[in-house]
Amino acid sequence: MGLGTLHGPQWHGVFTDPEGGTNADTYAGREIYDDVYRQRLDNMEGSEMSRLEFARLFAAVAALSLFLASLIHFGYLVEGYDDRGAAVPEAVIGAVMVVGLALSWVSPPWGHRALIGGLVFGLAGSILGLVLVFIGVGPQTTPDIVYHVLLVTALVVGLFVAATSGTGPSSD
């Protein structure tokens, strides 16, 4: 379900919030409503995961997968896939993502920015890795290609979720 303008009945700039009140007249009023709605999504109680927690999960899984890929390329977990040229960058990218993840619990907006920064760094490094695979540098195995495509996809989704979690500068 969308946020703000896509949620609830709307007619000529009047937005009905879930409690039945309205917020009309100005664009600023709509922004305030959107921020309140995003905060409600981020603060949902119960078994549902907030968007920020979901983005943190994506960052954690991506970082863990990078550490595992690094161990594989160092020759520790699976034989036959040794490539130290890939192992070191994977470990560094994973470490930067862990730092961004750890800092994501710092008070807004810095924690949110750190998470997004870690995800962007991970995405940039993963895209570089994918490009290197396609141009013939480093391992070109099917598992490596599939891994990079899945990692880039997961990081794009995680970055989108983090960027739309509503805990950034607009909600200071």
N, CA, C and O of each residue as an XYZ file, in Angstrom:
688
protein
N       0.849     -1.176      0.000
C       0.000      0.000      0.000
C       0.889      1.231      0.000
O       1.916      1.236      0.677
N       0.537      2.249     -0.719
C       1.336      3.454     -0.824
C       1.267      4.323      0.412
O       0.522      4.042      1.351
N       2.041      5.361      0.396
C       2.084      6.279      1.517
C       1.402      7.585      1.146
O       1.412      7.983     -0.019
N       0.822      8.241      2.108
C       0.274      9.583      1.916
C      -0.794      9.645      0.864
O      -1.919      9.192      1.079
N      -0.444     10.212     -0.289
C      -1.433     10.480     -1.318
C      -2.073      9.221     -1.869
O      -3.159      9.291     -2.445
N      -1.434      8.070     -1.712
C      -2.014      6.850     -2.240
C      -2.877      6.132     -1.214
O      -3.537      5.146     -1.541
N      -2.880      6.621      0.032
C      -3.615      5.949      1.091
C      -4.925      6.675      1.385
O      -4.956      7.901      1.496
N      -5.960      5.937      1.505
C      -7.239      6.491      1.952
C      -7.915      7.309      0.882
O      -7.333      7.611     -0.159
N      -9.149      7.660      1.155
C      -9.892      8.460      0.183
C      -9.304      9.856      0.047
O      -8.894     10.468      1.034
N      -9.267     10.340     -1.151
C      -8.819     11.708     -1.364
C      -9.740     12.379     -2.376
O     -10.243     11.749     -3.306
N      -9.941     13.655     -2.168
C     -10.797     14.398     -3.068
C     -10.418     15.854     -2.966
O     -10.521     16.428     -1.882
N      -9.988     16.472     -4.030
C      -9.637     17.891     -4.092
C      -8.694     18.290     -2.974
O      -8.922     19.294     -2.299
N      -7.634     17.515     -2.768
C      -6.613     17.897     -1.797
C      -6.966     17.587     -0.360
O      -6.222     17.988      0.535
N      -8.067     16.892     -0.088
C      -8.415     16.530      1.283
C      -8.009     15.077      1.492
O      -8.429     14.197      0.742
N      -7.197     14.827      2.505
C      -6.717     13.489      2.799
C      -7.327     13.039      4.110
O      -7.238     13.739      5.119
N      -7.941     11.882      4.094
C      -8.551     11.353      5.302
C      -7.554     10.424      5.963
O      -7.073      9.479      5.338
N      -7.236     10.688      7.234
C      -6.302      9.802      7.908
C      -7.061      8.637      8.527
O      -8.289      8.675      8.608
N      -6.347      7.599      8.965
C      -7.012      6.395      9.474
C      -7.917      6.632     10.680
O      -8.827      5.838     10.919
N      -7.696      7.695     11.442
C      -8.557      7.979     12.590
C      -9.785      8.810     12.208
O     -10.592      9.148     13.074
N      -9.930      9.136     10.948
C     -11.125      9.831     10.504
C     -10.976     11.332     10.342
O     -11.876     11.970      9.796
N      -9.878     11.924     10.793
C      -9.675     13.360     10.619
C      -9.219     13.672      9.213
O      -8.919     12.766      8.436
N      -9.166     14.962      8.878
C      -8.688     15.333      7.549
C      -7.565     16.336      7.683
O      -7.422     17.019      8.697
N      -6.781     16.402      6.639
C      -5.674     17.335      6.576
C      -5.723     17.914      5.176
O      -5.360     17.231      4.218
N      -6.162     19.151      5.034
C      -6.410     19.695      3.708
C      -5.655     20.992      3.472
O      -4.868     21.441      4.305
N      -5.916     21.574      2.323
C      -5.545     22.923      1.939
C      -4.153     23.094      1.349
O      -4.039     23.639      0.251
N      -3.093     22.663      2.014
C      -1.763     23.036      1.549
C      -0.892     21.823      1.272
O      -1.125     20.726      1.779
N       0.103     22.059      0.463
C       1.092     21.023      0.197
C       1.835     20.677      1.486
O       2.132     19.509      1.738
N       2.135     21.688      2.298
C       2.816     21.452      3.575
C       1.967     20.549      4.457
O       2.499     19.684      5.152
N       0.668     20.739      4.435
C      -0.221     19.883      5.219
C      -0.140     18.448      4.753
O      -0.172     17.521      5.562
N      -0.033     18.261      3.439
C       0.085     16.916      2.896
C       1.405     16.287      3.316
O       1.451     15.099      3.636
N       2.488     17.076      3.318
C       3.784     16.556      3.766
C       3.725     16.123      5.222
O       4.264     15.077      5.585
N       3.072     16.926      6.055
C       2.950     16.572      7.471
C       2.173     15.270      7.603
O       2.550     14.390      8.378
N       1.094     15.150      6.848
C       0.307     13.921      6.900
C       1.149     12.735      6.447
O       1.130     11.681      7.083
N       1.898     12.903      5.336
C       2.743     11.817      4.844
C       3.761     11.399      5.895
O       3.985     10.205      6.097
N       4.388     12.376      6.575
C       5.372     12.054      7.607
C       4.731     11.311      8.769
O       5.301     10.347      9.280
N       3.549     11.752      9.187
C       2.853     11.076     10.287
C       2.509      9.650      9.884
O       2.662      8.725     10.682
N       2.050      9.469      8.665
C       1.692      8.136      8.202
C       2.926      7.232      8.132
O       2.870      6.066      8.524
N       4.043      7.780      7.629
C       5.276      6.992      7.585
C       5.720      6.605      8.992
O       6.154      5.475      9.216
N       5.614      7.541      9.950
C       5.993      7.217     11.323
C       5.100      6.117     11.873
O       5.572      5.247     12.605
N       3.830      6.142     11.535
C       2.933      5.072     11.987
C       3.377      3.735     11.419
O       3.366      2.723     12.119
N       3.773      3.729     10.137
C       4.253      2.488      9.541
C       5.525      2.011     10.233
O       5.691      0.817     10.485
N       6.425      2.953     10.539
C       7.688      2.580     11.168
C       7.526      2.176     12.624
O       8.389      1.486     13.168
N       6.454      2.584     13.259
C       6.256      2.289     14.674
C       5.172      1.247     14.918
O       4.634      1.149     16.021
N       4.851      0.467     13.882
C       3.815     -0.548     14.046
C       4.220     -1.528     15.132
O       5.373     -1.952     15.206
N       3.263     -1.881     15.969
C       3.531     -2.849     17.015
C       3.027     -4.210     16.576
O       2.314     -4.328     15.580
N       3.400     -5.229     17.320
C       2.954     -6.577     16.997
C       4.009     -7.313     16.211
O       5.200     -7.023     16.322
N       3.568     -8.259     15.423
C       4.499     -9.128     14.713
C       4.992     -8.528     13.405
O       5.908     -9.076     12.792
N       4.420     -7.438     12.967
C       4.833     -6.862     11.699
C       6.144     -6.100     11.860
O       6.387     -5.447     12.875
N       6.972     -6.201     10.843
C       8.276     -5.560     10.849
C       8.144     -4.169     10.225
O       7.472     -4.006      9.207
N       8.787     -3.169     10.835
C       8.759     -1.824     10.254
C       9.631     -1.803      9.003
O      10.439     -2.704      8.776
N       9.457     -0.778      8.210
C      10.235     -0.641      6.988
C      11.721     -0.499      7.315
O      12.566     -1.049      6.610
N      12.040      0.227      8.368
C      13.434      0.405      8.758
C      14.036     -0.936      9.204
O      15.167     -1.257      8.838
N      13.302     -1.702      9.977
C      13.786     -3.017     10.399
C      13.971     -3.940      9.188
O      14.910     -4.733      9.134
N      13.069     -3.821      8.234
C      13.160     -4.609      7.007
C      14.429     -4.234      6.239
O      15.129     -5.115      5.739
N      14.730     -2.942      6.142
C      15.950     -2.486      5.468
C      17.187     -2.966      6.226
O      18.182     -3.358      5.615
N      17.123     -2.934      7.558
C      18.247     -3.452      8.349
C      18.458     -4.939      8.082
O      19.594     -5.406      7.997
N      17.364     -5.673      7.950
C      17.473     -7.102      7.659
C      18.159     -7.321      6.312
O      19.021     -8.192      6.195
N      17.789     -6.543      5.295
C      18.431     -6.654      3.991
C      19.918     -6.353      4.107
O      20.738     -7.056      3.515
N      20.278     -5.319      4.861
C      21.695     -4.964      5.024
C      22.447     -6.076      5.742
O      23.567     -6.414      5.358
N      21.853     -6.642      6.767
C      22.508     -7.714      7.526
C      22.720     -8.956      6.670
O      23.797     -9.552      6.685
N      21.691     -9.344      5.924
C      21.797    -10.529      5.066
C      22.833    -10.298      3.962
O      23.619    -11.192      3.652
N      22.835     -9.112      3.376
C      23.803     -8.807      2.312
C      25.228     -8.824      2.872
O      26.130     -9.386      2.250
N      25.436     -8.213      4.038
C      26.768     -8.193      4.639
C      27.231     -9.612      4.964
O      28.379     -9.972      4.701
N      26.339    -10.410      5.533
C      26.681    -11.795      5.849
C      27.033    -12.572      4.578
O      27.987    -13.351      4.565
N      26.265    -12.357      3.519
C      26.547    -13.072      2.268
C      27.893    -12.633      1.689
O      28.602    -13.443      1.092
N      28.246    -11.366      1.858
C      29.549    -10.893      1.376
C      30.691    -11.534      2.173
O      31.722    -11.892      1.602
N      30.509    -11.678      3.482
C      31.534    -12.341      4.291
C      31.672    -13.813      3.890
O      32.783    -14.338      3.809
N      30.540    -14.471      3.642
C      30.590    -15.871      3.197
C      31.264    -15.985      1.822
O      32.070    -16.888      1.598
N      30.936    -15.078      0.915
C      31.573    -15.086     -0.409
C      33.073    -14.842     -0.276
O      33.869    -15.449     -0.992
N      33.458    -13.957      0.638
C      34.865    -13.691      0.876
C      35.579    -14.938      1.391
O      36.682    -15.254      0.945
N      34.952    -15.643      2.325
C      35.550    -16.879      2.844
C      35.682    -17.937      1.752
O      36.673    -18.665      1.694
N      34.678    -18.010      0.893
C      34.742    -18.951     -0.230
C      35.895    -18.587     -1.160
O      36.654    -19.455     -1.591
N      36.022    -17.286     -1.466
C      37.085    -16.855     -2.370
C      38.469    -16.938     -1.719
O      39.474    -17.000     -2.427
N      38.537    -16.940     -0.397
C      39.816    -17.183      0.287
C      40.133    -18.675      0.340
O      41.241    -19.059      0.711
N      39.160    -19.526     -0.032
C      39.375    -20.957     -0.091
C      39.034    -21.703      1.181
O      39.443    -22.854      1.338
N      38.295    -21.087      2.098
C      37.997    -21.729      3.379
C      36.752    -22.617      3.362
O      36.765    -23.678      3.985
N      35.693    -22.231      2.681
C      34.434    -22.966      2.776
C      34.214    -23.953      1.637
O      33.696    -25.048      1.857
N      34.599    -23.580      0.436
C      34.388    -24.423     -0.741
C      35.679    -24.393     -1.569
O      36.229    -23.325     -1.840
N      36.139    -25.549     -1.953
C      37.352    -25.607     -2.767
C      37.019    -25.367     -4.230
O      35.928    -25.693     -4.698
N      37.979    -24.793     -4.938
C      37.820    -24.584     -6.367
C      37.336    -23.204     -6.752
O      37.227    -22.900     -7.940
N      37.043    -22.357     -5.775
C      36.560    -21.003     -6.080
C      37.501    -19.938     -5.517
O      37.089    -18.802     -5.285
N      38.768    -20.307     -5.298
C      39.742    -19.366     -4.747
C      39.944    -18.188     -5.697
O      40.171    -18.372     -6.892
N      39.860    -16.989     -5.154
C      40.144    -15.767     -5.915
C      40.361    -14.645     -4.912
O      39.415    -13.983     -4.485
N      41.612    -14.444     -4.543
C      41.923    -13.417     -3.541
C      41.582    -12.015     -4.039
O      41.326    -11.116     -3.238
N      41.579    -11.828     -5.350
C      41.215    -10.523     -5.902
C      39.761    -10.165     -5.627
O      39.416     -8.984     -5.602
N      38.906    -11.153     -5.422
C      37.499    -10.905     -5.082
C      37.281    -10.972     -3.576
O      36.395    -10.300     -3.047
N      38.085    -11.780     -2.880
C      37.875    -12.009     -1.448
C      38.054    -10.739     -0.621
O      37.250    -10.452      0.265
N      39.099     -9.988     -0.910
C      39.377     -8.785     -0.113
C      38.289     -7.723     -0.309
O      37.768     -7.214      0.683
N      37.926     -7.369     -1.547
C      36.854     -6.377     -1.707
C      35.532     -6.820     -1.076
O      34.818     -5.998     -0.503
N      35.201     -8.104     -1.174
C      33.961     -8.585     -0.552
C      33.997     -8.399      0.958
O      33.001     -8.004      1.563
N      35.144     -8.683      1.568
C      35.275     -8.500      3.013
C      35.166     -7.021      3.395
O      34.527     -6.679      4.390
N      35.790     -6.155      2.606
C      35.741     -4.709      2.898
C      34.315     -4.177      2.739
O      33.833     -3.433      3.593
N      33.646     -4.553      1.658
C      32.268     -4.099      1.426
C      31.366     -4.601      2.545
O      30.536     -3.849      3.056
N      31.520     -5.864      2.929
C      30.734     -6.407      4.038
C      30.986     -5.647      5.333
O      30.051     -5.374      6.085
N      32.245     -5.304      5.600
C      32.578     -4.571      6.828
C      31.952     -3.177      6.825
O      31.424     -2.734      7.845
N      32.007     -2.493      5.696
C      31.391     -1.157      5.608
C      29.884     -1.268      5.820
O      29.286     -0.421      6.483
N      29.277     -2.295      5.268
C      27.835     -2.478      5.455
C      27.495     -2.762      6.913
O      26.468     -2.296      7.408
N      28.343     -3.520      7.608
C      28.112     -3.791      9.033
C      28.219     -2.496      9.836
O      27.436     -2.281     10.761
N      29.170     -1.639      9.499
C      29.291     -0.345     10.181
C      28.033      0.492      9.953
O      27.494      1.074     10.894
N      27.564      0.552      8.698
C      26.325      1.286      8.401
C      25.142      0.717      9.155
O      24.301      1.461      9.658
N      25.078     -0.605      9.234
C      24.001     -1.273      9.968
C      24.081     -0.948     11.454
O      23.071     -0.615     12.073
N      25.271     -1.043     12.025
C      25.437     -0.754     13.450
C      25.080      0.693     13.778
O      24.466      0.971     14.808
N      25.468      1.606     12.899
C      25.170      3.024     13.130
C      23.703      3.366     12.863
O      23.262      4.471     13.178
N      22.952      2.440     12.292
C      21.546      2.722     11.974
C      20.706      2.894     13.235
O      19.577      3.378     13.156
N      21.232      2.512     14.386
C      20.496      2.696     15.642
C      20.817      4.025     16.316
O      20.281      4.321     17.384
N      21.696      4.837     15.697
C      21.974      6.174     16.197
C      20.738      7.027     15.929
O      19.978      6.745     15.003
N      20.537      8.057     16.728
C      19.326      8.860     16.586
C      19.209      9.486     15.200
O      20.207      9.833     14.569
N      17.950      9.624     14.735
C      17.707     10.204     13.412
C      18.252     11.629     13.342
O      18.313     12.312     14.365
N      18.639     12.079     12.181
C      18.632     11.379     10.905
C      19.932     10.622     10.621
O      20.043      9.966      9.585
N      20.913     10.702     11.517
C      22.240     10.151     11.211
C      22.231      8.623     11.090
O      22.923      8.069     10.236
N      21.472      7.956     11.915
C      21.404      6.513     11.827
C      20.826      6.054     10.501
O      21.314      5.110      9.879
N      19.780      6.741     10.088
C      19.136      6.428      8.810
C      20.102      6.672      7.653
O      20.179      5.879      6.715
N      20.828      7.771      7.732
C      21.799      8.093      6.684
C      22.926      7.065      6.643
O      23.397      6.704      5.565
N      23.357      6.596      7.804
C      24.420      5.582      7.856
C      23.955      4.281      7.202
O      24.708      3.652      6.459
N      22.731      3.887      7.474
C      22.193      2.674      6.858
C      22.135      2.823      5.344
O      22.558      1.929      4.611
N      21.617      3.939      4.882
C      21.549      4.189      3.440
C      22.953      4.231      2.842
O      23.181      3.689      1.760
N      23.897      4.869      3.538
C      25.281      4.921      3.054
C      25.890      3.537      2.925
O      26.560      3.240      1.935
N      25.663      2.686      3.922
C      26.170      1.317      3.852
C      25.565      0.542      2.700
O      26.258     -0.201      2.006
N      24.259      0.721      2.499
C      23.584      0.040      1.384
C      24.074      0.554      0.035
O      24.258     -0.231     -0.895
N      24.287      1.862     -0.082
C      24.783      2.437     -1.339
C      26.195      1.917     -1.623
O      26.511      1.551     -2.755
N      27.042      1.887     -0.587
C      28.398      1.376     -0.765
C      28.363     -0.091     -1.200
O      29.094     -0.493     -2.105
N      27.521     -0.876     -0.558
C      27.377     -2.280     -0.925
C      26.878     -2.449     -2.346
O      27.356     -3.309     -3.085
N      25.909     -1.619     -2.728
C      25.366     -1.695     -4.089
C      26.427     -1.304     -5.114
O      26.574     -1.972     -6.138
N      27.161     -0.235     -4.850
C      28.204      0.200     -5.788
C      29.269     -0.886     -5.949
O      29.672     -1.198     -7.069
N      29.720     -1.459     -4.840
C      30.720     -2.514     -4.913
C      30.204     -3.760     -5.613
O      30.938     -4.409     -6.358
N      28.951     -4.090     -5.375
C      28.362     -5.276     -6.004
C      28.149     -5.078     -7.494
O      28.334     -6.007     -8.279
N      27.761     -3.877     -7.884
C      27.630     -3.582     -9.322
C      29.003     -3.654     -9.985
O      29.139     -4.186    -11.087
N      30.013     -3.121     -9.313
C      31.378     -3.208     -9.856
C      31.785     -4.672    -10.012
O      32.356     -5.055    -11.033
N      31.492     -5.486     -9.002
C      31.799     -6.909     -9.088
C      31.077     -7.583    -10.236
O      31.656     -8.414    -10.936
N      29.826     -7.234    -10.434
C      29.042     -7.810    -11.529
C      29.609     -7.389    -12.887
O      29.695     -8.205    -13.804
N      29.992     -6.123    -13.013
C      30.588     -5.645    -14.258
C      31.907     -6.367    -14.523
O      32.182     -6.762    -15.656
N      32.720     -6.541    -13.485
C      33.993     -7.239    -13.662
C      33.782     -8.684    -14.102
O      34.539     -9.202    -14.923
N      32.754     -9.335    -13.556
C      32.439    -10.700    -13.979
C      32.073    -10.712    -15.458
O      32.530    -11.577    -16.206
N      31.252     -9.757    -15.881
C      30.792     -9.750    -17.272
C      31.889     -9.374    -18.272
O      31.834     -9.792    -19.428
N      32.884     -8.592    -17.844
C      33.957     -8.240    -18.790
C      35.122     -9.222    -18.730
O      36.094     -9.082    -19.472
N      35.024    -10.208    -17.854
C      36.022    -11.268    -17.844
C      37.096    -11.159    -16.794
O      38.074    -11.904    -16.852
N      36.960    -10.265    -15.834
C      37.929    -10.142    -14.753
C      37.412    -10.934    -13.560
O      36.276    -10.742    -13.128
N      38.236    -11.815    -13.033
C      37.828    -12.595    -11.874
C      37.013    -13.810    -12.264
O      36.906    -14.158    -13.440
N      36.436    -14.452    -11.249
C      35.693    -15.692    -11.519
C      34.446    -15.424    -12.361
O      33.743    -14.431    -12.174
N      34.199    -16.341    -13.291
C      33.035    -16.214    -14.166
C      32.175    -17.463    -14.088
O      31.598    -17.900    -15.084
N      32.098    -18.022    -12.913
C      31.308    -19.228    -12.737
C      29.835    -18.870    -12.649
O      29.482    -17.734    -12.331
N      28.992    -19.827    -12.927
C      27.542    -19.602    -12.816
C      27.148    -19.196    -11.394
O      26.373    -18.254    -11.229
N      27.659    -19.881    -10.358
C      27.287    -19.444     -9.004
C      27.686    -17.990     -8.716
O      26.958    -17.267     -8.037
N      28.847    -17.566     -9.236
C      29.296    -16.192     -8.994
C      28.394    -15.185     -9.696
O      28.070    -14.139     -9.134
N      27.988    -15.497    -10.919
C      27.099    -14.594    -11.662
C      25.735    -14.523    -10.978
O      25.190    -13.437    -10.782
N      25.192    -15.674    -10.618
C      23.889    -15.704     -9.937
C      23.968    -14.951     -8.609
O      23.064    -14.187     -8.271
N      25.046    -15.167     -7.862
C      25.212    -14.476     -6.581
C      25.209    -12.968     -6.764
O      24.501    -12.260     -6.049
N      25.995    -12.466     -7.715
C      26.068    -11.014     -7.911
C      24.733    -10.426     -8.348
O      24.348     -9.352     -7.887
N      24.025    -11.119     -9.232
C      22.708    -10.624     -9.681
C      21.734    -10.583     -8.505
O      21.018     -9.598     -8.329
N      21.701    -11.646     -7.699
C      20.811    -11.668     -6.534
C      21.205    -10.615     -5.502
O      20.340     -9.973     -4.906
N      22.514    -10.436     -5.292
C      22.977     -9.440     -4.324
C      22.605     -8.030     -4.765
O      22.121     -7.233     -3.962
N      22.827     -7.724     -6.025
C      22.463     -6.386     -6.529
C      20.956     -6.173     -6.398
O      20.520     -5.097     -5.989
N      20.168     -7.169     -6.734
C      18.712     -7.058     -6.609
C      18.305     -6.819     -5.160
O      17.490     -5.940     -4.881
N      18.866     -7.593     -4.240
C      18.538     -7.433     -2.821
C      18.951     -6.064     -2.300
O      18.227     -5.453     -1.513
N      20.108     -5.581     -2.732
C      20.559     -4.261     -2.264
C      19.698     -3.136     -2.830
O      19.460     -2.141     -2.145
N      19.234     -3.276     -4.055
C      18.320     -2.269     -4.624
C      17.028     -2.232     -3.808
O      16.541     -1.156     -3.458
N      16.480     -3.400     -3.508
C      15.247     -3.460     -2.708
C      15.499     -2.885     -1.310
O      14.713     -2.076     -0.816
N      16.588     -3.303     -0.685
C      16.911     -2.787      0.653
C      17.100     -1.282      0.656
O      16.643     -0.597      1.572
N      17.768     -0.768     -0.360
C      17.978      0.680     -0.460
C      16.661      1.409     -0.663
O      16.438      2.455     -0.052
N      15.786      0.879     -1.506
C      14.473      1.493     -1.712
C      13.679      1.519     -0.400
O      13.082      2.536     -0.049
N      13.679      0.410      0.305
C      12.930      0.338      1.566
C      13.518      1.311      2.585
O      12.778      2.004      3.282
N      14.841      1.364      2.673
C      15.485      2.293      3.614
C      15.191      3.742      3.249
O      14.897      4.562      4.118
N      15.273      4.050      1.965
C      15.054      5.434      1.524
C      13.618      5.888      1.724
O      13.363      7.084      1.867
N      12.676      4.952      1.736
C      11.266      5.313      1.913
C      10.743      4.977      3.315
O       9.534      4.938      3.540
N      11.661      4.738      4.246
C      11.225      4.351      5.594
C      10.700      5.517      6.406
O      10.086      5.307      7.453
N      10.923      6.743      5.952
C      10.344      7.887      6.646
C      11.082      8.306      7.900
O      10.511      9.009      8.733
N      12.330      7.899      8.062
C      13.070      8.307      9.246
C      14.229      9.207      8.873
O      15.156      9.391      9.663
N      14.184      9.764      7.687
C      15.269     10.624      7.208
C      15.091     12.068      7.630
O      14.368     12.354      8.585
N      15.751     12.988      6.921
C      15.742     14.385      7.280
C      14.361     15.018      7.348
O      14.160     15.975      8.095
N      13.401     14.499      6.577
C      12.070     15.111      6.570
C      11.325     14.869      7.887
O      10.309     15.514      8.145
N      11.815     13.954      8.715
C      11.112     13.688      9.962
C      11.945     14.064     11.167
O      11.740     13.524     12.254
N      12.906     15.003     10.987
C      13.716     15.468     12.120
C      12.850     16.052     13.194
O      13.358     16.495     14.224
